[in-house]
């Protein structure tokens, strides 16, 4: 859905979302370069970083 919404409307909707804490374990994180050409998305890994435990 594509529609305009006020900042207050977005914040109000986000306040209602219930999220449980979680732990995310990653081996690596890739920085990619994203390009859109001829209605297609193409990407290439620019750099790969070793990841550590990220807690949210």
C-alpha positions in Angstrom: 0.0 0.0 0.0 1.3 3.4 -0.9 -0.2 6.3 0.9 0.7 9.5 2.7 0.6 9.5 6.5 1.4 12.1 9.1 4.4 11.6 11.5 1.9 11.4 14.4 0.0 8.7 12.5 3.1 6.6 12.0 4.3 7.0 15.6 0.8 6.1 16.8 0.9 2.9 14.8 4.4 2.0 16.0 3.4 2.4 19.6 0.7 -0.3 19.2 3.2 -2.9 17.9 4.4 -5.5 20.5 7.9 -6.8 20.0 9.6 -9.4 22.1 13.3 -9.1 22.7 15.5 -11.4 20.7 19.1 -12.3 20.1 20.5 -12.3 16.5 23.6 -14.3 15.7 25.4 -13.5 12.5 28.5 -14.9 10.9 29.1 -11.9 8.6 27.6 -8.7 7.4 27.8 -7.7 3.7 27.9 -4.1 2.6 26.3 -4.1 -0.9 26.1 -1.6 -3.8 22.6 -1.7 -5.2 21.8 -0.5 -8.7 18.5 -0.4 -10.6 18.8 -0.8 -14.3 16.2 -1.7 -16.9 13.6 -2.3 -14.2 15.9 -4.9 -12.5 17.8 -4.6 -9.2 21.4 -5.7 -9.3 23.8 -5.8 -6.3 27.4 -6.6 -5.6 29.1 -7.2 -2.3 31.5 -4.3 -1.7 32.9 -5.5 1.6 32.3 -8.4 4.0 32.7 -7.8 7.8 33.1 -10.6 10.4 30.1 -10.2 12.7 29.8 -10.5 16.4 26.7 -11.1 18.6 24.2 -8.3 18.2 21.6 -8.0 20.9 18.4 -6.1 20.3 
